[in-house]
Structures are given as C-alpha cells and as structure tokens.
C-alpha cells in the first residue's frame, strides 16, 4: 500500500520547494519499518552536484524518484514508537545532510 503526501515542503538547496513524497507501507506495518522515500517531481541539488543512490519507480502511472536510504544500527525501527511521523523526520535529516552536510 502506498501512502502519498502532497505539497510536502523540502529543505532549501533543492530544485523545488514542494514535492509529493510516497512511502511503501509493508503489509505488517507498523511492526515492520518504512524504507526509503519516493519523490515527484524528481529532486536535484540546486548547486548541480549529483545525488547518489537514486532510481526511477513507477507509481500509479507516474515516474517517481526513489531515494535508496536505509536505517542503520543507530536508527533502527522501533515497533510501537516509530511510524510515518518518525520516518518523515528520518527522511528530512538525510535530505538536510545531502545539501548541507555531505551525502545523506
């Protein structure tokens, strides 16, 4: 099941200010983690620097940009605590790092 949030504000430093962001919710969510994020329109750094670990993903007839970013040991999914809200915070942190602090 896809969850799509429209007109989501993106941190400065990208080619757009608002995007649609999609998450693929696993069948056993919220016990299982949300992974990655998908953007439409595609994001590009305003400074022209490349962004790594991107691929295209078809969602409901549109081409989205998949950011392959995953939780590690320091940010492991916590069933009963984590959900869409905390995944948005996690996503915002790696978007911020991408443009203001190295690869996210």
HUURZI-V336286 format. One record per pair of residues at least 12 apart in sequence whose C-alpha atoms are under 8 Angstrom apart, sorted by the first residue. I is the first residue (numbers start at 1). GAP is how many residues later the second one is. D is the distance in Angstrom with one decimal. If there is no record, write none. Layout:
I,GAP,D
I,GAP,D
This chain:
1,23,5.9
1,24,5.4
1,25,7.0
1,26,7.5
2,20,6.5
2,21,5.7
2,22,4.7
2,23,6.0
3,19,5.5
3,20,5.3
3,21,6.5
3,22,7.0
4,16,6.6
4,17,5.7
4,18,4.3
4,19,6.6
5,15,5.5
5,16,5.3
5,17,6.3
6,13,6.4
6,14,4.2
6,15,6.6
7,12,5.1
7,13,5.6
8,12,5.9
8,13,6.9
10,82,7.8
10,85,8.0
11,81,7.5
11,84,7.0
11,85,6.4
13,32,6.0
13,33,5.3
13,34,7.4
13,86,5.8
13,87,7.9
14,29,6.4
14,30,5.5
14,31,4.5
14,32,4.7
14,85,7.6
15,28,6.3
15,29,5.5
15,30,6.1
15,31,5.2
16,27,7.1
19,20,6.5
19,21,5.8
19,22,6.1
20,19,5.8
20,20,5.2
20,21,7.1
21,16,6.7
21,17,5.5
21,18,4.7
21,19,6.6
22,15,6.0
22,16,5.0
22,17,6.5
23,12,7.4
23,13,7.1
23,14,5.5
23,15,6.5
24,13,8.0
30,49,6.5
30,50,7.3
30,52,7.6
30,53,6.3
31,48,4.9
31,49,7.1
32,45,7.8
32,47,7.1
33,44,5.8
33,46,7.9
33,49,8.0
33,50,7.7
34,49,7.6
34,50,7.6
34,53,7.0
35,34,7.3
35,35,6.1
35,36,7.6
36,30,7.2
36,31,5.8
36,32,5.4
36,33,5.1
36,34,6.2
36,55,8.0
37,29,6.0
37,30,5.5
37,31,7.4
37,32,7.7
37,54,7.4
38,19,7.8
38,26,6.0
38,27,5.3
38,28,4.4
38,29,6.1
39,25,5.4
39,26,5.0
39,27,6.6
39,28,8.0
40,23,7.4
40,24,5.1
40,25,6.5
41,23,6.8
41,24,7.5
42,22,6.6
42,23,5.3
43,22,7.5
45,54,6.8
51,47,7.7
51,52,7.8
52,51,7.8
53,14,6.2
53,15,5.5
53,16,7.8
54,12,5.5
54,13,5.0
54,14,6.2
55,12,6.9
55,13,7.9
69,35,7.8
